[in-house]
Amino acid sequence: MSIKNLERIFNPESVAVLGVSRKEGSVGYTLFKNLVSGGFKGRIYGINPHVNELFGKRIYRSLAEVEDSVDLAIVAVPAEVIPSVLRECIKKGIKGAVVVSSEIKEHERLDREVFSEAQNAGIRIIGPNCLGFVITSLGLNVSFSSSLPPAGNMAFISQSGALCTAIMDWACKERVGLSHVISVGEMLDVDFGDLIDYLGNDSCVKSILLYVESLTNIKRFVGAARSVSRIKPIIALRAGKGEVRGYGKLFYTESLITEDDVYNTLFKRTGIVKVDTIHELFNTAESLSKQPRPLNPNLVIITNVDGIGFMASHLLSTRWGVELPKLKQETVRKLDDILPPYASKQNPVCIFGDIIPEQYVKTIEVCMEDEEVGGIITIFAPHSITHPSDVARAISDTAKRLTTKPIFAVWMGGELVADALSILNNESSIPTFGTPEEAVNAFMHMYFYSYNLKLIQETPKLIEGRFDKKRVESIIESFLRDKSPAILPEVDSKAVVASYEIPVNSTEVVTTPMEASKVARDLGFPVVLKVHSPDLTDRSSVGAVAFTLHTDSEVVHAFERILSNVKKLRPDANVLGVTVQPMMMEKGFELILGAHKDPVFGPLILFGAGGSMAEFIRDIAIAIPPLNSTLALRLMEKTRIFNLLLKGFRDIPPANVDSLVKIVVNFSELITDFPEIVDVDLNPLYVRGDSMVVLDARVRVERTEDRSPHHLIIAPYPDQYESYHTLKDGTVVLLRPIRPEDEPLILELFNTFSEKTIVYRFFRLIRVTTHEQLVRFTQIDYERELSIIAVSQPPGREKILGIVQLVFEPLGNRAEFALVVGDPWQGRGLGRKLMEVCISIAKERKVKLLWGEIIPENIPMINLCKKMGFNIEKKNGSVYAELRLE
């Protein structure tokens, strides 16, 4: 479902509590007491056939007795009564419900049936088994907690009700402002994705904080997070499970991936900041709300105690893998003019002795001028000479002037620094911490928020491949005829990956020693022999592989030895023969490139150090397909071996990174195209300079009802919307969805716009020239919006002639359109064709109302909409075109 009717839950005019009780300490008593005493201005109704009055409020026997409409129902009744209560809500026309009741498992089937009935009636349900929620600005407390925290702009969503209670109690004590505290419970209906969508559209919410144990609708979560994280930070704390899945799996990739790896990757791909503690959760949110985001991780530490500065530096290195940058010579020279000779002008900058506040201020100013500096942490430990408050006031005044980079304050101590902390907290926007560790962690979380957003918005290189999909389909189908899962033999596995332009080692299957000898001579010595069996993943452990064979006799003996070893150690293995392959004699890097289809998260791609020691070394990174060139490169960069690939190692030359990126992108395309692929190991993937070849490959497939790309949690490029069209003047154009790689072409299109066209499209005269502006048009989530461009075809260079944008609203069933055609191509029928495509896609996506806002002066667009059946209406100085598609 969409976020429709969540407004009835979080901004209700009336609330009914079903299951009100007179028994102090009971759920019904506590919920009603908190609602009545919280300050909510709307209508409140209590429902219980055995209670007449409570807290001065009339208690009704049933919902039917309530004459007025009810927006929100709080259900606090025994599990066996829930179905009848929800059916009462349906009859009453209630559109929002919170089910706090627990222990429903023994009634699970019945409950799920009635939940389905409620959803069909349009009721949105939070829970069951939840604490409820609090909205501080409304004084709305429909939770078990009597603590109502101060109003603020941070929203907290949690799967743990107990944590919600603890957070609210802590927020009251520490005076931490919160806008919403929401306990989601078992998420039978409303889940994290719904709430992120809703709160993302709430202008009073500046950041969204999550406590996550598990996720339900992954696609909805991903779509919501990718959309909202661009406009406000989402910060997540998760109870991680980092256990390796275990040795002995048939596929290295499956055994290497942990659940924590998957969540970390998911959060990064969606722009979410992942933290490890509750303090980090709130520290990061506060810092992001008060300070500009750092553009790089180059942190400068300014302190009056060198030991504390080195402690901060050590944490930065050990936890984050980042070293303090060296200051530029010009910066050091300026510090020499400010600080006494005995002060340290290197990073950390240490101002020893009897300092004066102006020295702190000037030091900050000089470091802020250094364009390579990403942010500053000022650390102060009190002593008998300099008063902490004087330094705090000076820094507070400075921070009001210097607003381009983040500044953090660490004032260490207790009573001696209490007044200084009050100044920093109340008179400035500087995040203030008691320890350098807290400040370093907050800075790095802020940086990675910027980094993750940049990753989402980066423009990748265009990589095109010619893939033999029919060959892969044929191979997979041949192994799934009996509908049971199958592990493809090595030769077939290599044929699958080779069909996607991934180079593989020549491999021949033989069944006799003499045949092996002949093939070895044809391939050229030296060669490698391996048992050919889908049941053996670690051939070395059973003596089923032989390397560096130079002669016929060595090949014959190796053949016989391999079969003998397998028969002795793995008599159950299905042996199809022995493979003969050329031996790579020059040293190279051994990598692993793999995939695993997770039952919850869908396909995952793994890259890292490979070979037989891959599980022990565990230098890997994972990504969620589809991958473009930028995402493939970022995947590789997260591994330790990537630095060796860049620089080379001893007598192994550097790898051709562009070629390796292409292999990873092609592999991602393979996984995207075939939902039947469950597991893949390309291990080792041999890399030496420009030479790259898969030496061993294993693929597991199984029958599935999924069709590409619906097995992915992130929608890939929707090529089904590609089509050709001929304009009135004979110009042939390709109509297709926009891609991130189209950024340069979009800029060229915008450069063709006259001032009139710009105003007609954007309602005012603007210039779209920067990367940050352009990515809003090219970096889109295809599930939530779609832009169809018209691209000119050869002869001549590709150009975008026009674009129609279609944005699907989170409330569901509605979509907004916007259309613009470049000035040189107006009047050729392109606008009408783009609108026809737009309407067709809207119908396919089950949109009921397609609408657009048009500036009144844009007569051609208004006339086009009239001809295409839109209803035209003038409202608030604009023209609105609406087309009902039901």
Stockholm file with secondary structure:
# STOCKHOLM 1.0

chainA/1-886         MSIKNLERIFNPESVAVLGVSRKEGSVGYTLFKNLVSGGFKGRIYGINPHVNELFGKRIYRSLAEVEDSVDLAIVAVPAEVIPSVLRECIKKGIKGAVVVSSEIKEHERLDREVFSEAQNAGIRIIGPNCLGFVITSLGLNVSFSSSLPPAGNMAFISQSGALCTAIMDWACKERVGLSHVISVGEMLDVDFGDLIDYLGNDSCVKSILLYVESLTNIKRFVGAARSVSRIKPIIALRAGKGEVRGYGKLFYTESLITEDDVYNTLFKRTGIVKVDTIHELFNTAESLSKQPRPLNPNLVIITNVDGIGFMASHLLSTRWGVELPKLKQETVRKLDDILPPYASKQNPVCIFGDIIPEQYVKTIEVCMEDEEVGGIITIFAPHSITHPSDVARAISDTAKRLTTKPIFAVWMGGELVADALSILNNESSIPTFGTPEEAVNAFMHMYFYSYNLKLIQETPKLIEGRFDKKRVESIIESFLRDKSPAILPEVDSKAVVASYEIPVNSTEVVTTPMEASKVARDLGFPVVLKVHSPDLTDRSSVGAVAFTLHTDSEVVHAFERILSNVKKLRPDANVLGVTVQPMMMEKGFELILGAHKDPVFGPLILFGAGGSMAEFIRDIAIAIPPLNSTLALRLMEKTRIFNLLLKGFRDIPPANVDSLVKIVVNFSELITDFPEIVDVDLNPLYVRGDSMVVLDARVRVERTEDRSPHHLIIAPYPDQYESYHTLKDGTVVLLRPIRPEDEPLILELFNTFSEKTIVYRFFRLIRVTTHEQLVRFTQIDYERELSIIAVSQPPGREKILGIVQLVFEPLGNRAEFALVVGDPWQGRGLGRKLMEVCISIAKERKVKLLWGEIIPENIPMINLCKKMGFNIEKKNGSVYAELRLE
#=GR chainA/1-886 SS CCSTTHHHHHSCSEEEEETCCSSTTSHHHHHHHHHHHTTCCSEEEEECTTCCEETTEEEESSGGGCCSCCSEEEECSCGGGHHHHHHHHHHHTCCEEEECCCCCGGGHHHHHHHHHHHHHTTCEEECSSCCEEEEGGGTEEEESCCCCCCEEEEEEEESCHHHHHHHHHHHHHHTCCEEEEEECTTCSSSCHHHHHHHHHTCTTCCEEEEEESCCSCHHHHHHHHHHHTTTSCEEEEECCCCCCCCTTCSCHHHHHCCHHHHHHHHHHHTTCEEESSHHHHHHHHHHHHHSCCCSSCCEEEEESCHHHHHHHHHHHHHHHCCCCCCCCHHHHHHHHHHSCTTSBCSSSEECCSSCCHHHHHHHHHHHHHCTTCCEEEEEECCCSSSCHHHHHHHHHHHHHHCCSSCEEEEECCSGGGHHHHHHHHHHCCCCEESSHHHHHHHHHHHHHHHHHHHHHHCCCCCCCCCCCHHHHHHHHHHHSTTSSCEEECHHHHHHHHHTTTCCBCCCEEESSHHHHHHHHHHHCSSEEEEEECTTCSCGGGGTCEEEEECSHHHHHHHHHHHHHHHHHHCTTSCCCEEEEEECCCSCCEEEEEEEEEETTTEEEEEEEECSTTHHHHCCEEEECSCCCHHHHHHHHHTSTHHHHHHHCBTTBCCCCHHHHHHHHHHHHHHHHHCTTEEEEEEEEEEEETTEEEESCEEEEECCCSCCTTTTCSSCCCCGGGCEEEECTTSCEEEEEECCGGGHHHHHHHHHTCCHHHHHHHHSSCCCCCSHHHHHHHHSCCTTTEEEEEEEECSSSCCCEEEEEEEEECTTSSEEEEEEEECGGGTTSSHHHHHHHHHHHHHHHTTCSEEEEEECTTCHHHHHHHHHTTCEEEEETTEEEEEEECC
#=GC SS_cons         CCSTTHHHHHSCSEEEEETCCSSTTSHHHHHHHHHHHTTCCSEEEEECTTCCEETTEEEESSGGGCCSCCSEEEECSCGGGHHHHHHHHHHHTCCEEEECCCCCGGGHHHHHHHHHHHHHTTCEEECSSCCEEEEGGGTEEEESCCCCCCEEEEEEEESCHHHHHHHHHHHHHHTCCEEEEEECTTCSSSCHHHHHHHHHTCTTCCEEEEEESCCSCHHHHHHHHHHHTTTSCEEEEECCCCCCCCTTCSCHHHHHCCHHHHHHHHHHHTTCEEESSHHHHHHHHHHHHHSCCCSSCCEEEEESCHHHHHHHHHHHHHHHCCCCCCCCHHHHHHHHHHSCTTSBCSSSEECCSSCCHHHHHHHHHHHHHCTTCCEEEEEECCCSSSCHHHHHHHHHHHHHHCCSSCEEEEECCSGGGHHHHHHHHHHCCCCEESSHHHHHHHHHHHHHHHHHHHHHHCCCCCCCCCCCHHHHHHHHHHHSTTSSCEEECHHHHHHHHHTTTCCBCCCEEESSHHHHHHHHHHHCSSEEEEEECTTCSCGGGGTCEEEEECSHHHHHHHHHHHHHHHHHHCTTSCCCEEEEEECCCSCCEEEEEEEEEETTTEEEEEEEECSTTHHHHCCEEEECSCCCHHHHHHHHHTSTHHHHHHHCBTTBCCCCHHHHHHHHHHHHHHHHHCTTEEEEEEEEEEEETTEEEESCEEEEECCCSCCTTTTCSSCCCCGGGCEEEECTTSCEEEEEECCGGGHHHHHHHHHTCCHHHHHHHHSSCCCCCSHHHHHHHHSCCTTTEEEEEEEECSSSCCCEEEEEEEEECTTSSEEEEEEEECGGGTTSSHHHHHHHHHHHHHHHTTCSEEEEEECTTCHHHHHHHHHTTCEEEEETTEEEEEEECC
//
